[in-house]
Amino acid sequence: MAAPGGWRPAPTLPEIAFAGRSNVGKSSLLNRLVRRRALARVSTTPGRTREINFFRVNDAFVIADLPGYGYARVARAQRAAWRPLIEGYLEGSAALRGVVVLVDARHDPSADDEAMLSYLAELGAPTLVAVTKVDKLAARERAVRPAALARALGLGEDQVVATSARDGTGRDELARAMVDLLRTPPWR
């Protein structure tokens, strides 16, 4: 779906959306999560996802990969076009069961991360936060960083999962949390 009201698969299966800043590791984590190397295209250039990409998983549910936000090198007009696309999807998809927001473990949450979480809270959308790239932290930092990010974002620790697409940390925990979301009735 490249524009609000554009083509999208029929919403016959429950959906979970993935959102996050460009370069947060969304495609890599999606690939690790479904145990496929090339489900989502991984690029070394941030800001490559410019549409909502839908991935059917085991004929059981759909992952909606939203364009990354906050990347400065993408034209301002393109970023402005993503907002109605993302908001239209989040506000209009009856099949949506929840959103996984990815936050890089190495950095404090950005204003864009906080705005996305605030927007999702306003909508009442069930939300999980996947703290990505924890493999790049020192062992001691790995143990405390997810809880610190949960506090900084005003979330319960049960809403935050530490993950690494590189070594698989948190893959099973995130999958279980997503299954729990998929079992819930629509939140609208």
Buried (B, 14 or more C-beta within 10 A) or exposed (E): BEEBEEEBBEBEBBBBBBBBBBBBBBBBBBBBBBEEEEBBEBEEEBBBBBBBBBBEBEEEBBBBBBBBBBBEEBEEEEBEBBEEBBEBBBEEBEBBBBBBBBBBBEEEBBEBBBEBBEBBEEBEBBBBBBBBBBBEBEEEEBEEBBEBBBEEBEBEEEBBBBBBBBEEBBBEBBBEBBEEBBEEEEEE
